[in-house]
Amino acid sequence: MKPVVIISTYPDKKSITKIANILVKRQTVACVNFVRISSVYSWKKKITNTSEYLAIFKTTKKNIKKLKTEIRKTHPYEVPEIAEITISSLNSSYLKWLIDSTN
């Protein structure tokens, strides 16, 4: 089973906490880490400086389609970031936990 990480950003702690709890409860992901960050980006021809939450969703390849669909469906942004990172190496005990924690 291949481990996969999805990275996204959220506008506030409430929105990422809500989806993180749902996804962990459903065993779509084993874990979601999130941290407050500062972002500078261009949106609708305007430079924006803002605080966001960077979310790291940890799952397996078999759940990736379900995870991406759920992020798209629930994300508060008009154009959410959904960046997939395939993991080529992961320590065996963590990988076992990841697999056991997802359905």
C-alpha positions as CSV (number, residue, x, y, z in Angstrom):
1,M,0.0,0.0,0.0
2,K,1.5,3.3,-1.1
3,P,1.5,6.3,1.3
4,V,0.3,9.7,-0.1
5,V,0.3,13.2,1.3
6,I,-2.1,15.9,0.1
7,I,-1.3,19.6,0.9
8,S,-3.8,22.3,0.9
9,T,-4.4,25.7,2.5
10,Y,-7.4,26.9,4.5
11,P,-8.5,30.4,5.5
12,D,-9.1,29.6,9.2
13,K,-8.6,27.1,12.0
14,K,-12.3,26.3,12.1
15,S,-12.6,25.2,8.5
16,I,-9.6,22.9,8.6
17,T,-10.4,21.5,12.0
18,K,-13.9,20.6,10.9
19,I,-12.8,18.7,7.7
20,A,-9.8,17.1,9.5
21,N,-12.1,15.6,12.2
22,I,-14.6,14.2,9.6
23,L,-11.8,12.7,7.5
24,V,-10.1,11.0,10.4
25,K,-13.4,9.7,11.8
26,R,-14.3,8.2,8.4
27,Q,-10.8,6.7,8.1
28,T,-10.2,8.5,4.8
29,V,-7.0,9.8,6.3
30,A,-4.8,8.6,9.2
31,C,-3.8,12.1,10.3
32,V,-4.1,15.8,9.3
33,N,-1.4,18.2,10.5
34,F,-2.1,21.9,10.2
35,V,-0.2,25.0,11.1
36,R,-0.8,28.8,10.7
37,I,1.3,30.3,7.9
38,S,1.7,33.7,6.2
39,S,0.9,33.7,2.4
40,V,1.5,36.2,-0.4
41,Y,-0.4,35.4,-3.6
42,S,-2.0,36.9,-6.6
43,W,-5.8,36.6,-6.8
44,K,-8.0,38.4,-9.3
45,K,-5.1,40.6,-10.4
46,K,-4.5,41.8,-6.8
47,I,-1.5,40.9,-4.5
48,T,-2.8,39.5,-1.2
49,N,-0.9,39.1,2.1
50,T,-2.8,37.0,4.5
51,S,-2.7,34.3,7.2
52,E,-3.8,30.8,6.3
53,Y,-3.6,27.3,7.6
54,L,-1.4,24.8,5.8
55,A,-2.9,21.3,6.0
56,I,-1.1,18.1,5.4
57,F,-3.4,15.1,4.9
58,K,-1.8,11.7,5.3
59,T,-3.5,8.7,3.6
60,T,-2.9,5.8,1.2
61,K,-3.2,5.6,-2.6
62,K,-6.5,3.7,-2.4
63,N,-8.1,6.7,-0.6
64,I,-6.7,9.5,-2.7
65,K,-9.7,9.9,-5.0
66,K,-12.1,9.9,-2.1
67,L,-9.9,12.5,-0.3
68,K,-9.6,14.8,-3.2
69,T,-13.4,14.7,-3.8
70,E,-14.1,15.5,-0.2
71,I,-11.6,18.4,-0.2
72,R,-13.2,19.9,-3.4
73,K,-16.7,19.4,-2.0
74,T,-16.1,21.0,1.4
75,H,-13.3,23.5,0.7
76,P,-14.2,27.2,1.4
77,Y,-12.0,28.5,-1.4
78,E,-13.2,29.0,-4.9
79,V,-10.0,27.5,-6.2
80,P,-8.5,25.2,-3.5
81,E,-5.0,23.9,-3.6
82,I,-4.9,20.1,-3.8
83,A,-1.2,19.1,-4.2
84,E,-0.5,15.3,-4.2
85,I,2.9,14.2,-3.0
86,T,3.8,10.5,-3.4
87,I,6.0,9.2,-0.7
88,S,8.9,7.0,-2.0
89,S,10.1,5.9,1.4
90,L,8.5,5.7,4.9
91,N,9.6,3.9,8.0
92,S,7.8,0.6,8.3
93,S,6.2,1.2,11.7
94,Y,4.7,4.5,10.6
95,L,3.5,3.0,7.3
96,K,1.8,0.2,9.2
97,W,0.0,2.7,11.4
98,L,-1.0,4.7,8.4
99,I,-2.5,1.7,6.6
100,D,-4.2,0.4,9.8
101,S,-5.7,3.9,10.4
102,T,-7.4,4.2,7.0
103,N,-10.0,2.0,5.5
